[in-house]
Amino acid sequence: MTPTRFQYPSPSFQPYWESGRGKLQLSQLEETPSLSAMEELAPRYFEVDTLADAVVRETYVALGFPEATKLLEKAFTADFPREKYPQTAQLIAEMEVVPEWFDRTLLDFGSMLCQRSGSKGLMVLRNYCLMGGYESAAINKPLVYTGALKKGAAKRLRETTEFWIQVVGPDAYEQKIMHRYALQTRLMHAYSRYMIETQTDWNKELWGRPLNQWDMLATNLGFSLVYLDGLRAFGFAPTPQEITGLFHFWRYMGVLLGIPDDLLPVTESEAIRSLYLWTMNQPAADADTVSLAQALMEEPNHADYPHFMWQKRMVRKIHLGYNAYFLGENSCKNLGLPYAPTRFFIRNQVKRQLRREMYTLSSSVQYLRSVNRNRKTQERIVKRFFKLKGK
């Protein structure tokens, strides 16, 4: 079954693959993925995380939000009453299973790349991964149906940043921070799907199921492949171990988030193929797309920090420069973003980063110093702008 949203070639994303970084990525593949390969994956638009759905009915629906939240805080501890909540117990048990392919060293390389990206990594996350993701009208429909526009862009930006900063941090695996945030996010998705399908006029034939498995893969690729592409555009030179580790990290996080392992890429080439297959059947940007992008664009003007309006306006201009630099003129036009001249200043940052990479990668001592120093920078930024704990 193929939903109406399936449009090939994509009006929004075809230009990306025909020029610039998309064209360079596609050249790494032996052949361009075919339309038939996309059509084979189309049924994934109707597949969802059924176990998480069962847990939502067993907890949030049956107990109410406050009591269920209190109960789920005990997950991954001996205090959780597994006999009383069998569906939830099954989900927790499955998340605690370590895949045969899991490699702790690779996981660490992936997280260290994210940590050493520092403030620039946060800029990539906000202005490339998150803003660029709004260009797909279809994947963002659940945000519209759950009232994301009314709740404001700041809330989603805060949630995304908190999720990322926590799961990539040091000791996130040992302390089960990855597991707890994956469970929280997984059930948030399932609860949103429950509310959308039971209380709105969601059109499954048009959009597929809300927060379906193929769209979840696209989100995962935003944290891995798109993030990697953004770092390179910023002047970073990730090592082969970091690149392999980054995809390993997000493959493992994808499994924790309930994405089928057979969908998750192992290598950069596989990720490029997956991103092409998903993007090239996306419908054109629409009014909701523009509204979401505009809300994120105006977020600095409504933030608690910085304090003065002239500072907020400057931050807004800086973000627009990064949007233009990463996304390009066509995507900015689709998103209703002004093509900001501040993008030209970023080129000087790229040159400095290229020189800094030579020093960082010159020895293991310098490498670890960079990881630690830039991780602390990330923690300071999120505490200042979002009032989040860094770890």
Secondary structure, DSSP 4 states (H G I P E B T S, - for coil): ---TT--SS-TTTHHHHHSHHHHHHHTTSSSPPPHHHHHHHGGGGG---HHHHHHHIIIIIHH-HHHHHHHHTTTTSTTS-TTT-HHHHHHHHHHHPPPTT--HHHHHHHHHHHHHTHHHHHHHIIIIIIHHHTT-TTTTHHHHHTTHHHH-HHHHHHHHHHHHHHHTSTTTTTTTHHHHHHHHHHHHHHHHHHHHHHHS---HHHH-STT-HHHHHHHHHIIIIIHHHHHHHTT----HHHHHHHHHHHHHHHHHTT--GGGS-SSHHHHHHHHHHHHTTPPPP-HHHHHHHHHHHHHHHHSSSS-SHHHHHHHHHHHHHHHHHHHHHHHHHHHT----GGGGGHHHHHHHHHHHHHHHTT-HHHHHHHHHHHHHHHHHHHHHHH-----
